[in-house]
Amino acid sequence: MLLNLDGSVTMQCGETEIGQGADTAYAQMTSDVVGLGDYRKVHVVSCQDTDITPTGLGAYASRQTYVAGFSIRQTGLMLKEKILDYASKLTRQAVYNMDIVDGNIVRNTDGKVLMSLSELAMHAQYDPADSPSTSPPRVLTPSATTPIPSAAPLPWWRWTSPCAR
């Protein structure tokens, strides 16, 4: 999963869409777990190229949504945790006091919108004050075969993680 500059999320999955609506279900699951509010803010990259996405388990026996759904939930929670960790540095709020609701980072106590995901993503991408000392110690980068959408360096929160293993 990848947080985009416009506040949307790109989710890569190796499971095959064969007309059963799996990509829509994956978008709905991702939106729900991350807190986007609208499944149309999720861009599903369903690709069977194992250089880009992990190997899928197959579209048989109605197992695709169940297996991928568990992975989507785990990966979405990891992305949400990274987003809220970074937001806590920007807002000086405790992580446990924030949540993501309808694509906005809100304070739990009063529901006040602290910033949108788009604002957070833009800040993380372009703020020169972010130095390696404020980044987490371990940065996951795309593999050598993964196409990078721009030549700009990737901020720490733009990590990729397998959808299903």
C-alpha angles and dihedrals in degrees: 000000000000131000109224126211092253091057095257123122129232113211120192118202134171095211116112123244107214099166099285094111097253095140090054091048090049091050091050092049092048093048091050097048097044094041102242095140095214125063089211087073088069120084109202115206103197102182130157093205103114090203086070106026133021123264113278123228096229139268098260136106093021090276099121098083093042097049097038091042092060090050092046090053093050094045093044091053090050091051091047091051092052091048093050092045090055092043090054089059091051098043100030089229123135113257092235089057094059137068138173113247124172092344094309131106106235135185110246097216098060106004092243113162108239097182141326123256088246091057091048092048093048091048092050092048101045110022109112090199090072104096132176088263091066094047123089112266095246119055120191111212131188117268120260090259096051111100112238111219095217140012091241115110114261117245118233095259093057097086131144126225130180115264096211133011 
